[in-house]
Amino acid sequence: MMTERTKAILLFTSYFAKEMDKEHKPLSLAEWNKFVRWLQTKNLNPEDFLVTHAASLLVEWNDQQISKSRLLALLERKTALAIALEKWTRAGVWIISRGDTMYPKKLKEKLKALAPNIIFGVGNQELLNERYIGVIGSRNVEESDLNLAKSIGNNVSQQQIGVVSGSAKGVDEAAMLGSLEKGGTCIGVLADSLIKKSTSLEYRKYIIDNKLVLVSPYNPEAGFNAGNAMSRNKLIYAMSELAIVVKSDTKGGTWEGAKENLKNKWVPLWVCASPEKGNQEIVKLGGKWLPQNNELKITDLIHSTHQKEDFTLFSATEPKIENTSYTEGVDASILNKGLVSNSIAQEETNEVVQIKLNELDFFHLFIVLWFNYFKNKPVAKTEIIETMHLTSKQVDVWIEMALKEETVEEKSDSNGYVWRLSKAIQLIP
């Protein structure tokens, strides 16, 4: 039974019809999180807007990007929601929100505010909180790669562990079918076409047998979108205990997902031995070569991630970083150029985001400079543009990214933005 809270969240955040949603765009995840934080300060719940005159609840809401009129218009879509729910229910789709007991615990634990506010699914919800190994790879692969992916799926299922993957043609599908054909369980995390995929011959019988659940954070009828495909990668990693990359290029979803996981350290990442450049580069970034040992058990891989540094088969685990300063290990030339001030070097924290100097992208340079220039004071967009000599469009893009990562937050009372990250940024050689 869908909760009233879930219905309210759907009204605020989900797309129902292109024309209707074009004028009043549903809230993004970052916008929803911002709105939820405000609701908490007012002791309000999303479902309160279903039974009370919504305008009266929004009297004290004052935000330039998320207007009252936009929120009220989204709530007026109750008829569209009812029509969509009837259609989705007939197709076997269920819907849960972050507050529901069946929501995957690993998503909330690892992704925190980045966990989707809504998950659409078809299949056995009981599978959502079991143990899984993520298996990821490219669509365009050789027969040998498909056989390897399938054998990994076989191996995992025989050890009573499931496979979580993206259900795409190629490595993803081969690994999932390899597990399912041996009686294993799987989660398929889709970026599009949930309803269509759930009726496919490859998967329908396994859904009926309660061995497979297909999930998506997007409208069950949504078509393919490259951005959605990239964004769903984090869900595959976060729902697994460790992940295995079978084959990767140096571009595309597999490559970007692996980099994102290594950057955020959601789960250990193992890479199948291959001359493929993508596989080689992922290992250089921090992935570990998967031992070529047919007798090696998946549970050994899981166990090895918690071993001390003298574990013989695998590379040493990274040391725990405690109370590390922002610029420990930063090349002196960076300080001399004024990119990172000595005042930042004096700041300390218990949690650190490490960024390699030779891999510092422009967005994270922007984040480092933000803290360097403004510290914790509210700052307006115009001041950011003038101080950093950037264009208005570029600042808009990077602020949106920073809001999504919750590095900064918007202060509706001061017409500006303020640093809110509890983690330090450590630049390393």
Secondary structure, 3 states (H helix, E strand, C coil): CCCHHHHHHHHHHCCCCHHHHHHCCCCCHHHHHHHHHHHHHCCCCCCHHHHCCHHHHCCCCCCCCCCHHHHHHHHCCHHHHHHHHHHHHHCCCEEEECCCCCCCHHHHHHHHHHCCCEEEEEECHHHHHCCEEEEEECCCCCHHHHHHHHHHHHHHHHCCCEEEECCCCCHHHHHHHHHHCCCCCEEEECCCCHHHHHCCHHHHHHHHCCCEEEEECCCCCCCCCHHHHHHCHHHHHHCCCEEEEEECCCCCHHHHHHHHHHHHCCCCEEECCCCCHHHHHHHHCCCEECCCCCCCCHHHHHHHCCCCCCCCCCCCCCCCCCCEECCCCCCHHHHHCCCCCHHHHCCEECCEEEEEHHHCCHHHHHHHHHHHHHCCCCECHHHHHHHHCCCHHHHHHHHHHHHHCCCEEEECCCCEEEECCCCEEEEEC
